[in-house]
Amino acid sequence: MHIFAETNRLILREIRPTDVDGMFELDNLDLGYRLIKKYWGLGIATEAAWASLAYAFSELKAPAVYAITDSNNAASHHVLLKAGLHFIETFEYHGFIHNWYQIDWETFETKR
């Protein structure tokens, strides 16, 4: 678990493999976060992303972590880039366009 420094509230509960209708490998770890609107713009998503990545690489020994956003979600795109992930590709899923991102352990270590 991770507590957000500014509000002393829980921001990270788990990171786990995610399979979307068999589309992705279960060996891949998928970074995700959701915030209600009143918490947008406070740095919580960025801190949660960093905490999740640190946990994935140090505790789970993951070789890489992935993330997906709606292609129109500029805020999440910014959070993921700020956390060191890089854009891989755009793809369509259930009629919506998404962006796919990835970071490996070596890249994460250089961003710390």
Backbone as CSV, one residue per row, in Angstrom:
resi,resn,N_x,N_y,N_z,CA_x,CA_y,CA_z,C_x,C_y,C_z
1,MET,0.832,-1.184,0.000,0.000,0.000,0.000,0.875,1.244,0.000
2,HIS,0.323,2.332,-0.530,1.057,3.592,-0.586,0.126,4.721,-0.159
3,ILE,0.636,5.602,0.661,-0.140,6.739,1.157,0.328,8.000,0.445
4,PHE,-0.614,8.788,-0.099,-0.288,10.045,-0.764,0.237,11.041,0.262
5,ALA,1.401,11.594,-0.004,2.095,12.449,0.965,1.304,13.704,1.331
6,GLU,0.615,14.304,0.368,-0.064,15.577,0.628,-1.338,15.431,1.461
7,THR,-2.053,14.327,1.309,-3.341,14.181,1.989,-3.367,13.057,3.008
8,ASN,-2.300,12.268,3.080,-2.236,11.118,3.978,-3.355,10.106,3.694
9,ARG,-3.773,10.012,2.430,-4.812,9.063,2.032,-4.210,7.928,1.214
10,LEU,-4.836,6.775,1.303,-4.406,5.614,0.531,-4.586,5.895,-0.957
11,ILE,-3.523,5.669,-1.751,-3.659,5.845,-3.193,-3.309,4.589,-3.981
12,LEU,-2.655,3.639,-3.381,-2.275,2.428,-4.113,-2.660,1.221,-3.282
13,ARG,-3.439,0.353,-3.883,-3.828,-0.854,-3.184,-3.197,-2.077,-3.810
14,GLU,-3.143,-2.131,-5.136,-2.589,-3.315,-5.759,-2.119,-3.014,-7.174
15,ILE,-1.237,-3.839,-7.653,-0.861,-3.876,-9.057,-0.892,-5.339,-9.430
16,ARG,-1.492,-5.651,-10.569,-1.680,-7.057,-10.902,-1.746,-7.242,-12.410
17,PRO,-1.569,-8.481,-12.859,-1.745,-8.761,-14.286,-3.203,-8.546,-14.668
18,THR,-3.422,-8.022,-15.851,-4.767,-7.778,-16.333,-4.907,-8.359,-17.727
19,ASP,-5.994,-9.048,-17.969,-6.270,-9.600,-19.288,-7.575,-9.000,-19.783
20,VAL,-7.529,-8.307,-20.906,-8.724,-7.699,-21.475,-9.196,-8.591,-22.616
21,ASP,-10.177,-9.437,-22.333,-10.739,-10.343,-23.338,-9.671,-11.126,-24.098
22,GLY,-8.640,-11.551,-23.402,-7.595,-12.333,-24.044,-6.681,-11.539,-24.958
23,MET,-6.819,-10.212,-24.938,-6.056,-9.367,-25.853,-4.594,-9.231,-25.453
24,PHE,-4.315,-9.312,-24.180,-2.959,-9.075,-23.704,-2.432,-10.296,-22.965
25,GLU,-1.136,-10.369,-22.872,-0.477,-11.449,-22.153,-0.685,-11.286,-20.651
26,LEU,-1.015,-12.357,-19.963,-1.150,-12.279,-18.513,0.198,-12.129,-17.828
27,ASP,1.273,-12.338,-18.566,2.600,-12.109,-18.005,2.911,-10.622,-17.891
28,ASN,2.149,-9.792,-18.584,2.362,-8.348,-18.539,1.648,-7.744,-17.339
29,LEU,2.313,-6.812,-16.670,1.657,-6.057,-15.605,1.129,-4.763,-16.196
30,ASP,-0.107,-4.440,-15.864,-0.778,-3.266,-16.398,-0.953,-2.237,-15.292
31,LEU,-0.408,-1.046,-15.476,-0.543,0.052,-14.522,-1.883,0.736,-14.747
32,GLY,-2.633,0.945,-13.678,-3.906,1.641,-13.811,-4.208,2.480,-12.587
33,TYR,-4.991,3.519,-12.788,-5.421,4.383,-11.690,-6.717,5.050,-12.114
34,ARG,-7.544,5.351,-11.150,-8.794,6.080,-11.382,-8.980,7.046,-10.231
35,LEU,-9.322,8.263,-10.567,-9.551,9.282,-9.544,-10.868,9.983,-9.816
36,ILE,-11.598,10.312,-8.754,-12.777,11.138,-8.951,-12.309,12.567,-9.213
37,LYS,-13.140,13.328,-9.890,-12.740,14.627,-10.435,-12.151,15.582,-9.406
38,LYS,-12.647,15.580,-8.183,-12.137,16.544,-7.200,-10.669,16.308,-6.851
39,TYR,-10.106,15.142,-7.226,-8.703,14.851,-6.958,-7.815,15.004,-8.196
40,TRP,-8.394,15.426,-9.318,-7.601,15.655,-10.519,-6.673,16.850,-10.310
41,GLY,-5.511,16.795,-10.907,-4.595,17.932,-10.899,-3.820,18.128,-9.612
42,LEU,-3.867,17.177,-8.701,-3.167,17.302,-7.416,-1.868,16.497,-7.377
43,GLY,-1.543,15.828,-8.458,-0.333,15.010,-8.481,-0.536,13.607,-7.946
44,ILE,-1.761,13.263,-7.606,-2.034,11.952,-7.019,-1.781,10.837,-8.032
45,ALA,-2.244,11.010,-9.268,-2.042,9.969,-10.281,-0.557,9.760,-10.562
46,THR,0.192,10.851,-10.609,1.632,10.736,-10.844,2.310,10.003,-9.698
47,GLU,1.967,10.356,-8.472,2.563,9.680,-7.316,2.148,8.212,-7.273
48,ALA,0.897,7.940,-7.616,0.429,6.549,-7.651,1.166,5.757,-8.728
49,ALA,1.402,6.382,-9.869,2.132,5.705,-10.944,3.551,5.374,-10.499
50,TRP,4.246,6.341,-9.892,5.611,6.093,-9.408,5.634,4.988,-8.349
51,ALA,4.692,5.034,-7.416,4.641,4.013,-6.365,4.352,2.636,-6.956
52,SER,3.450,2.580,-7.914,3.113,1.309,-8.561,4.302,0.743,-9.316
53,LEU,5.005,1.609,-10.035,6.175,1.157,-10.787,7.280,0.679,-9.848
54,ALA,7.516,1.427,-8.780,8.542,1.021,-7.807,8.211,-0.351,-7.229
55,TYR,6.956,-0.562,-6.888,6.525,-1.852,-6.349,6.684,-2.963,-7.392
56,ALA,6.254,-2.696,-8.619,6.331,-3.704,-9.679,7.767,-4.137,-9.935
57,PHE,8.684,-3.176,-9.947,10.074,-3.509,-10.255,10.840,-4.037,-9.047
58,SER,10.612,-3.475,-7.871,11.400,-3.911,-6.709,10.828,-5.156,-6.033
59,GLU,9.528,-5.236,-5.903,8.912,-6.358,-5.189,8.509,-7.511,-6.113
60,LEU,7.919,-7.188,-7.245,7.443,-8.224,-8.161,8.505,-8.640,-9.174
61,LYS,9.591,-7.886,-9.233,10.695,-8.163,-10.166,10.209,-8.221,-11.614
62,ALA,9.270,-7.356,-11.948,8.735,-7.297,-13.311,9.799,-6.777,-14.273
63,PRO,9.919,-7.376,-15.447,10.859,-6.848,-16.436,10.333,-5.582,-17.110
64,ALA,8.990,-5.440,-17.146,8.368,-4.278,-17.785,6.960,-4.103,-17.229
65,VAL,6.431,-2.888,-17.364,5.059,-2.571,-16.965,4.420,-1.820,-18.130
66,TYR,3.141,-2.086,-18.364,2.401,-1.493,-19.471,1.248,-0.655,-18.937
67,ALA,0.717,0.221,-19.787,-0.459,1.017,-19.429,-1.233,1.326,-20.702
68,ILE,-2.533,1.505,-20.546,-3.419,1.833,-21.661,-4.258,3.034,-21.252
69,THR,-4.433,3.980,-22.175,-5.329,5.109,-21.931,-6.232,5.298,-23.141
70,ASP,-7.363,5.926,-22.910,-8.176,6.408,-24.012,-7.330,7.430,-24.765
71,SER,-7.360,7.397,-26.076,-6.491,8.288,-26.853,-6.816,9.764,-26.640
72,ASN,-8.006,10.074,-26.141,-8.389,11.467,-25.883,-8.051,11.935,-24.470
73,ASN,-7.497,11.070,-23.647,-7.219,11.423,-22.254,-5.810,12.016,-22.134
74,ALA,-5.714,13.309,-22.409,-4.415,13.997,-22.394,-3.780,13.979,-21.010
75,ALA,-4.586,14.054,-19.956,-4.040,14.076,-18.592,-3.333,12.757,-18.271
76,SER,-3.959,11.631,-18.595,-3.312,10.339,-18.335,-2.090,10.151,-19.221
77,HIS,-2.162,10.622,-20.450,-0.991,10.572,-21.336,0.175,11.305,-20.675
78,HIS,-0.085,12.485,-20.139,0.952,13.283,-19.471,1.499,12.561,-18.232
79,VAL,0.613,11.985,-17.429,1.036,11.254,-16.226,1.974,10.109,-16.598
80,LEU,1.603,9.340,-17.600,2.414,8.182,-17.988,3.775,8.601,-18.532
81,LEU,3.807,9.645,-19.336,5.095,10.133,-19.842,5.952,10.676,-18.706
82,LYS,5.330,11.387,-17.773,6.050,11.928,-16.614,6.636,10.804,-15.756
83,ALA,5.938,9.678,-15.701,6.411,8.526,-14.920,7.459,7.712,-15.680
84,GLY,7.749,8.096,-16.918,8.811,7.437,-17.663,8.365,6.425,-18.701
85,LEU,7.063,6.163,-18.791,6.594,5.230,-19.806,6.715,5.879,-21.179
86,HIS,6.852,5.068,-22.201,6.884,5.615,-23.553,5.733,5.027,-24.362
87,PHE,5.260,5.823,-25.303,4.162,5.437,-26.175,4.619,4.321,-27.107
88,ILE,3.817,3.259,-27.210,4.123,2.152,-28.120,3.311,2.271,-29.404
89,GLU,1.977,2.314,-29.247,1.119,2.365,-30.428,-0.303,2.750,-30.047
90,THR,-1.084,3.073,-31.064,-2.511,3.324,-30.927,-3.232,2.105,-31.491
91,PHE,-4.337,1.711,-30.834,-5.102,0.564,-31.321,-6.579,0.776,-31.025
92,GLU,-7.423,0.060,-31.767,-8.865,0.128,-31.553,-9.300,-1.077,-30.739
93,TYR,-10.173,-0.832,-29.773,-10.710,-1.906,-28.947,-12.154,-1.575,-28.614
94,HIS,-13.073,-2.427,-29.022,-14.507,-2.226,-28.811,-14.971,-0.866,-29.330
95,GLY,-14.441,-0.466,-30.468,-14.874,0.771,-31.106,-14.233,2.038,-30.577
96,PHE,-13.329,1.919,-29.627,-12.655,3.091,-29.061,-11.164,3.028,-29.376
97,ILE,-10.563,4.189,-29.562,-9.133,4.276,-29.841,-8.387,4.449,-28.523
98,HIS,-7.354,3.625,-28.328,-6.549,3.648,-27.106,-5.076,3.819,-27.449
99,ASN,-4.325,4.297,-26.484,-2.870,4.378,-26.588,-2.266,3.352,-25.640
100,TRP,-1.195,2.742,-26.075,-0.503,1.725,-25.284,0.891,2.240,-24.960
101,TYR,1.327,2.053,-23.704,2.600,2.553,-23.196,3.359,1.427,-22.505
102,GLN,4.676,1.623,-22.339,5.509,0.614,-21.689,6.717,1.281,-21.048
103,ILE,7.187,0.677,-19.953,8.456,1.054,-19.345,9.137,-0.219,-18.865
104,ASP,10.440,-0.306,-19.075,11.177,-1.454,-18.558,11.960,-1.034,-17.311
105,TRP,12.492,-2.034,-16.634,13.186,-1.787,-15.370,14.347,-0.825,-15.548
106,GLU,15.148,-1.018,-16.597,16.323,-0.172,-16.810,15.928,1.289,-16.990
107,THR,14.885,1.534,-17.762,14.416,2.906,-17.970,13.916,3.502,-16.668
108,PHE,13.162,2.725,-15.905,12.653,3.217,-14.622,13.800,3.615,-13.702
109,GLU,14.828,2.794,-13.644,15.972,3.089,-12.768,16.661,4.393,-13.151
110,THR,16.715,4.715,-14.431,17.363,5.966,-14.850,16.493,7.181,-14.574
111,LYS,15.180,6.991,-14.407,14.244,8.098,-14.160,14.099,8.433,-12.683
112,ARG,14.533,7.541,-11.799,14.338,7.733,-10.357,15.065,8.934,-9.847
